[in-house]
Amino acid sequence: MEAGFVGETYADRFLHQIDFPKSHAIFKGLHIQTGPHSYLQVDTLIVTQKYIAILEIKNIKGKIYFQKNPKQLVRELNGQSETYKCPEQQILRHQLKLQKLLSHLKIDLPIHNRIVFAFSSTHIVEPPEEVTILMACDLPNHIDKLNQLPDVIRPTTFKKLIQFLTTNLSTYHPSPIADQFQFDWNSLKTGVFCPSCNMKISSQMRCPSCKVSRQTLYHLALEEWFYLCKTSISNKECVHFLDLKDKYAASYLFKKFNLESQSLNKYRRYLYTNNVWITKESTVTDN
């Protein structure tokens, strides 16, 4: 994650060197829900009246191979070989989602997708088949050529698109850490802890040291579950994770924080999405 942040920061230096048209917008870390379980997620999205550019920024050292079958990115470094999800397929998926979104808004604007490797020390041995590769230092020349294209949409349409994107931005929540790293679930400390002093709160109404309310601590503890363990939680899991006395205490918390059950049977689970406790499906709408 740190390497990705460094790569995007470095690429941003070259974006700042570009003279963009007066009507333009640059979205960093764009994340928009496009369906009940579908999201448009882009590292850098450039929007003008001439074009839209999707930039997928990568900071990966070594020799890079875009394997054809199956589609994978293979990295060789110091005699070791590692495989990653294919960024070509990733950017093509998001281009399709963006095309559908534009179609929904009745906006016809060409989309250019580019995979950008932050540092020229990366050696691209085998490039992808469908997406152009750029080095971050080449971004100004490449984008300058796109900026010479004629306007395709009117200023009012451009403003409509920017307003839609801005209005529908949502906070990105990464997959739980448990999905990425294996750990012993029995090693998790259960109960409610103050995030400032790490004191375990049992029956107190607030942290004796930091004076943080018990309700706030319960909310933070549930957030920790969603970021660390799973994207949903059951009554039984809640009782165990927070050291609650019974299932009724867990149900009280779900009601207190306006969680709605995913199903009506005994296996019901509760979800956390976009800083709102929800389970109802939602879709992108035209504002």
LUMBA-42479 format. One record per residue (C-alpha): y, x, z; residue in one letter. Coordinates in steps of 0.02 Angstrom, whole numbers, padded with zeros to 5 digits, always signed. Layout:
N
YXZa...
# end
This chain:
287
+00000+00000+00000m+00118+00143+00042e+00078+00228-00124a+00118+00066-00215g+00284+00050-00125f+00331+00230-00166v+00286+00201-00349g+00392+00043-00362e+00539+00127-00274t+00530+00273-00396y+00521+00156-00547a+00673+00061-00481d+00778+00219-00500r+00754+00209-00688f+00788+00022-00694l+00958+00057-00616h+01000+00170-00765q+00984+00026-00889i+01133-00072-00957d+01065-00248-00956f+01147-00397-01042p+01273-00492-00936k+01149-00635-00914s+00997-00557-00832h+00897-00563-00672a+00770-00444-00597i+00641-00513-00475f+00547-00391-00365k+00380-00446-00293g+00391-00618-00376l+00267-00739-00298h+00264-00922-00355i+00130-01053-00327q+00079-01127-00495t-00065-01236-00437g-00168-01284-00283p-00253-01114-00280h-00156-01018-00412s-00008-00899-00398y+00103-00803-00516l+00124-00632-00436q+00223-00496-00525v+00284-00326-00463d+00442-00332-00569t+00500-00474-00680l+00651-00452-00793i+00728-00611-00864v+00862-00616-00998t+00914-00736-01137q+00821-00620-01257k+00652-00592-01172y+00551-00588-01013i+00469-00424-00962a+00323-00413-00841i+00308-00239-00764l+00151-00195-00666e+00192-00035-00571i+00051+00086-00528k+00053+00247-00427n-00119+00324-00454i-00150+00510-00467k-00280+00596-00575g-00361+00554-00741k-00359+00370-00785i-00484+00279-00896y-00469+00095-00943f-00653+00055-00958q-00695-00077-01088k-00857-00157-01030n-00842-00209-00893p-00653-00205-00882k-00611-00082-00746q-00488+00057-00708l-00579+00219-00671v-00491+00363-00584r-00556+00542-00578e-00479+00656-00448l-00543+00817-00371n-00715+00790-00447g-00730+00616-00374q-00734+00453-00473s-00667+00287-00408e-00655+00115-00488t-00516-00014-00467y-00481-00189-00528k-00416-00184-00706c-00225-00198-00709p-00234-00246-00892e-00331-00404-00850q-00217-00436-00704q-00058-00430-00807i-00136-00536-00946l-00182-00670-00819r-00006-00676-00753h+00067-00678-00928q-00037-00833-00965l+00023-00916-00805k+00202-00875-00849l+00179-00945-01024q+00114-01108-00951k+00260-01115-00831l+00384-01089-00975l+00295-01223-01075s+00310-01341-00927h+00498-01307-00925l+00506-01325-01116k+00575-01149-01133i+00522-01039-01278d+00554-00857-01229l+00450-00705-01285p+00355-00614-01147i+00328-00425-01151h+00201-00352-01030n+00194-00169-00981r+00090-00067-00860i+00205+00066-00788v+00136+00223-00705f+00265+00291-00586a+00237+00477-00609f+00207+00576-00769s+00078+00682-00678s-00045+00538-00705t-00155+00580-00855h-00201+00425-00957i-00360+00480-01045v-00412+00309-01112e-00274+00177-01126p-00303-00012-01120p-00331-00113-01278e-00202-00252-01262e-00061-00191-01149v+00061-00048-01179t+00067+00093-01050i+00234+00170-01000l+00287+00308-00883m+00429+00259-00766a+00543+00390-00842c+00524+00305-01012d+00580+00134-00947l+00765+00152-00994p+00729+00192-01177n+00599+00055-01190h+00702-00081-01106i+00858-00029-01203d+00767-00073-01364k+00722-00245-01296l+00903-00270-01246n+00954-00252-01428q+00856-00407-01475l+00954-00567-01515p+00974-00706-01386d+00836-00835-01396v+00892-00963-01266i+01061-01035-01220r+01154-00988-01059p+01118-01162-00986t+00931-01139-01017t+00938-00965-00940f+01021-01036-00784k+00890-01174-00776k+00750-01044-00780l+00831-00933-00648i+00862-01082-00535q+00680-01136-00553f+00613-00962-00512l+00731-00940-00364t+00695-01112-00293t+00506-01092-00304n+00492-00916-00234l+00368-00907-00092s+00318-00774+00033t+00169-00671-00018y+00029-00665+00108h-00101-00532+00068p-00286-00561+00090s-00346-00542+00270p-00382-00363+00319i-00562-00413+00352a-00582-00445+00164d-00534-00265+00127q-00604-00164+00272f-00765-00185+00368q-00749-00190+00557f-00850-00249+00705d-00791-00425+00748w-00852-00400+00926n-00720-00263+00945s-00578-00390+00929l-00483-00419+01090k-00476-00604+01125t-00337-00696+01213g-00149-00703+01198v-00051-00540+01204f+00135-00507+01208c+00179-00409+01049p+00315-00311+01140s+00226-00247+01296c+00045-00289+01247n+00019-00379+01412m-00119-00511+01409k-00051-00681+01457i-00171-00794+01548s-00095-00943+01640s+00088-00890+01638q+00213-00997+01542m+00295-00840+01471r+00271-00652+01471c+00320-00590+01646p+00395-00433+01571s+00475-00486+01405c+00503-00671+01444k+00431-00725+01276v+00373-00906+01289s+00188-00949+01291r+00212-01065+01140q+00285-00921+01037t+00143-00808+01090l+00013-00938+01036y+00099-00953+00867h+00101-00763+00843l-00081-00749+00896a-00133-00880+00767l-00034-00787+00634e-00129-00629+00680e-00292-00722+00648w-00238-00770+00472f-00177-00596+00429y-00325-00506+00507l-00479-00617+00500c-00482-00767+00381k-00369-00880+00280t-00425-01029+00383s-00479-01063+00562i-00598-01186+00645s-00582-01264+00817n-00725-01155+00882k-00647-00996+00813e-00480-01040+00890c-00557-01069+01062v-00643-00899+01055h-00499-00800+00981f-00367-00866+01102l-00482-00880+01255d-00445-01066+01269l-00534-01173+01398k-00606-01300+01275d-00594-01378+01101k-00462-01501+01160y-00342-01358+01196a-00368-01294+01018a-00339-01469+00947s-00179-01480+01048y-00116-01318+00969l-00160-01376+00794f-00062-01535+00826k+00081-01442+00910k+00104-01328+00758f+00077-01472+00635n-00085-01406+00562l-00180-01534+00460e-00367-01529+00440s-00441-01474+00274q-00579-01603+00291s-00619-01749+00404l-00794-01699+00457n-00847-01589+00602k-00830-01433+00494y-00643-01457+00469r-00537-01300+00452r-00351-01267+00460y-00247-01163+00339l-00089-01059+00345y+00016-01039+00185t+00194-00985+00144n+00259-00987+00323n+00209-01170+00340v+00053-01239+00421w-00023-01343+00281i-00183-01401+00200t-00113-01521+00070k-00121-01463-00111e+00044-01428-00198s+00094-01384-00376t+00246-01314-00465v+00369-01449-00510t+00523-01448-00618d+00681-01450-00513n
# end
